[in-house]
Amino acid sequence: MPRYTSVEDLPLVLPVFPLSGALLLPRTELPLNIFEPRYLAMVEQAMATHRLIGMIQPVPGDTDALPELTSVGCVGRISSYTEADDNRLVISLTGICRFTVVRELPVVTPYRQVEASYAGFAADLLTDNNARSVDRAAVIKAFRQYLEANNMSANWSEVEQIPTELLVNTLSQLAPYPAPEKQALLEANDLQARADMLIALTELALSGGTKGVRLQ
């Protein structure tokens, strides 16, 4: 996959895939099953150009046919692409960098496009950004409590080998939280802030204190 060394390497116009509850973060993978014609067209166009798609959530509660978009998303590169026999596309996005929506563009394409700004997110391109400040032990403790509450287990020797950034971001993706909490994790200032928020959300959910979320 190409190395994006600065935000200037990223396009200012992005096709976007609004999907509630979906969270893409830098250097994490997000598998997607594409079947709607508009998104099939979007993926085919992305494959023919820069292979980049902006993942973004619609504003929670907006039931319009074209719901308002949240202000921050994450651009991902199509890193795997498979054509299924039933005309579906099975792809995987690798997160590159977060972006802010400057404005939605008037388009003739069946999919939506935005003007994107990467201002304030240049650090997303740095591997393990601020990872040394993360309380890794507390993250793993929260992960262990989550698994125990759901009668699940993990290979802890493998977990210990996972880089801190990947651990925090992957757990943020997998955590069963509503869209607003997912958005808050996306918008966290840095990896340490995201880790602290993930720990707090998990502890609150385990105690039954998060509305609509209970891990046990």
C-alpha positions in Angstrom: 0.0 0.0 0.0 1.4 3.5 -0.8 2.9 5.5 2.0 1.0 8.7 2.6 3.7 11.0 4.0 1.7 14.1 4.4 -2.0 15.2 4.2 -1.1 16.9 0.9 -0.9 13.3 -0.6 -4.7 12.9 0.0 -7.4 14.2 -2.3 -9.6 17.2 -1.3 -12.7 15.6 -2.9 -13.8 12.2 -1.5 -16.6 9.8 -2.3 -18.2 8.9 1.0 -20.0 5.9 2.4 -22.4 6.9 5.2 -22.8 3.9 7.5 -24.1 4.1 11.0 -22.0 2.4 13.7 -19.1 1.7 11.3 -15.8 2.9 12.6 -12.6 3.2 10.5 -9.4 4.4 12.2 -5.9 4.9 10.9 -4.1 1.6 10.1 -7.1 -0.6 11.0 -9.1 -2.8 8.6 -12.8 -2.5 7.9 -14.4 -5.3 5.8 -17.4 -4.2 3.7 -19.9 -6.1 1.7 -21.0 -3.9 -1.2 -24.3 -4.6 -3.0 -26.2 -1.4 -3.5 -25.8 -0.1 -7.0 -24.7 3.4 -5.9 -21.9 2.0 -3.8 -20.9 -0.6 -6.4 -20.5 2.4 -8.7 -18.5 4.3 -6.0 -16.1 1.4 -5.4 -15.6 0.8 -9.2 -14.8 4.5 -9.6 -12.4 4.5 -6.6 -10.6 1.4 -8.0 -10.1 3.3 -11.3 -8.6 6.3 -9.6 -7.0 6.7 -6.1 -8.7 3.7 -4.4 -9.8 6.0 -1.5 -13.2 6.2 0.1 -14.4 8.3 3.1 -16.2 6.3 5.8 -18.6 8.6 7.7 -21.6 8.2 9.9 -25.0 9.8 9.3 -26.1 12.1 12.1 -27.9 9.8 14.6 -31.7 10.1 14.4 -31.8 11.6 10.9 -34.2 9.4 8.9 -34.1 11.4 5.7 -33.3 9.6 2.4 -30.1 11.7 2.4 -29.3 12.1 6.1 -27.0 14.8 7.3 -23.4 13.6 7.7 -21.4 13.9 10.9 -18.6 16.4 10.6 -15.7 13.9 10.9 -14.9 10.7 9.0 -11.9 8.6 8.1 -10.5 8.0 4.6 -9.6 4.5 3.8 -7.8 2.8 0.9 -9.2 -0.2 -0.7 -6.6 -2.8 0.2 -8.5 -5.9 -0.9 -11.1 -6.4 -3.5 -13.1 -9.5 -4.5 -15.9 -9.9 -7.0 -18.6 -12.3 -5.7 -20.7 -14.5 -8.0 -23.9 -12.6 -7.1 -22.5 -9.3 -8.2 -21.5 -8.2 -4.7 -18.1 -6.7 -4.1 -16.3 -7.8 -0.9 -13.7 -5.2 0.0 -11.5 -4.2 2.9 -10.5 -0.6 3.7 -7.3 0.3 5.5 -7.7 3.5 7.5 -5.4 6.3 6.4 -6.4 9.6 8.1 -9.4 11.3 9.5 -11.0 14.3 7.8 -13.5 17.1 8.4 -16.3 17.7 6.0 -15.9 21.2 4.6 -19.1 20.9 2.5 -21.1 18.3 0.6 -20.7 18.7 -3.1 -23.6 18.8 -5.6 -22.9 15.8 -7.8 -24.5 13.8 -10.6 -23.0 10.5 -9.3 -25.3 8.2 -7.5 -23.0 8.3 -4.5 -22.3 11.3 -2.3 -19.1 13.3 -2.4 -17.6 15.9 0.0 -14.8 18.4 0.1 -12.5 17.2 2.8 -10.0 19.0 5.1 -7.3 17.1 6.9 -6.3 20.1 9.0 -5.5 18.9 12.6 -5.2 15.2 11.6 -1.6 15.1 10.2 -0.5 13.1 13.2 -2.8 10.2 12.0 -0.1 9.4 9.4 2.4 8.7 12.1 2.6 5.1 13.2 2.0 4.5 16.9 1.2 8.2 17.4 1.3 8.9 21.1 1.2 5.2 21.9 3.7 5.5 24.7 1.3 7.7 26.7 -1.4 5.0 26.7 -2.1 3.1 29.8 -1.8 -0.2 28.0 -2.5 -2.3 31.1 -5.8 -0.5 31.7 -6.8 -1.1 28.1 -6.1 -4.8 28.4 -7.9 -5.0 31.7 -11.0 -3.4 30.2 -10.8 -5.8 27.2 -10.5 -8.8 29.6 -13.5 -7.7 31.6 -15.5 -7.3 28.4 -14.6 -10.8 27.3 -15.4 -12.3 30.7 -18.8 -10.5 30.7 -19.6 -12.1 27.4 -18.2 -15.6 28.2 -15.5 -15.1 25.7 -11.7 -15.7 25.8 -8.6 -14.6 24.0 -5.1 -15.7 23.4 -3.4 -13.4 25.9 0.1 -14.1 24.7 -1.0 -12.9 21.3 -2.8 -9.9 22.7 0.4 -8.9 24.5 2.2 -8.8 21.2 -0.2 -6.4 19.5 1.2 -2.9 19.1 -0.6 -0.4 21.4 -2.0 1.7 18.6 -3.5 -1.3 16.8 -4.9 -2.7 20.1 -6.7 0.5 21.0 -8.1 1.2 17.6 -9.2 -2.4 16.9 -11.0 -2.5 20.3 -12.6 0.8 19.5 -13.9 -0.7 16.2 -15.2 -3.9 17.9 -16.8 -2.3 21.0 -20.6 -2.7 20.9 -21.4 1.0 21.5 -24.1 3.1 19.8 -23.2 5.5 16.9 -22.6 8.6 19.1 -20.0 6.8 21.2 -18.4 5.4 18.1 -18.2 9.0 16.7 -16.7 10.2 20.0 -14.0 7.5 19.8 -13.3 8.6 16.2 -13.0 12.3 17.1 -10.7 11.7 20.2 -7.8 14.1 20.0 -5.1 11.4 20.0 -4.5 7.7 20.8 -4.2 8.4 24.6 -7.6 10.2 24.6 -9.2 7.4 22.6 -7.8 4.8 25.0 -9.0 6.7 28.1 -12.5 7.1 26.5 -12.6 3.4 25.6 -11.7 2.4 29.1 -14.3 4.7 30.6 -17.1 3.5 28.2 -16.3 -0.1 29.0 -16.3 0.4 32.7 -19.6 2.3 32.5 -21.2 -0.3 30.3 -20.1 -3.1 32.6 -21.8 -1.3 35.4 -25.0 -0.9 33.4 -24.6 2.8 33.3 -24.5 3.4 29.5 -27.9 3.8 28.0 -28.7 1.2 25.5 -25.4 -0.7 26.1 -24.8 -3.5 28.5 -21.9 -5.9 28.2 -23.3 -8.5 30.6 
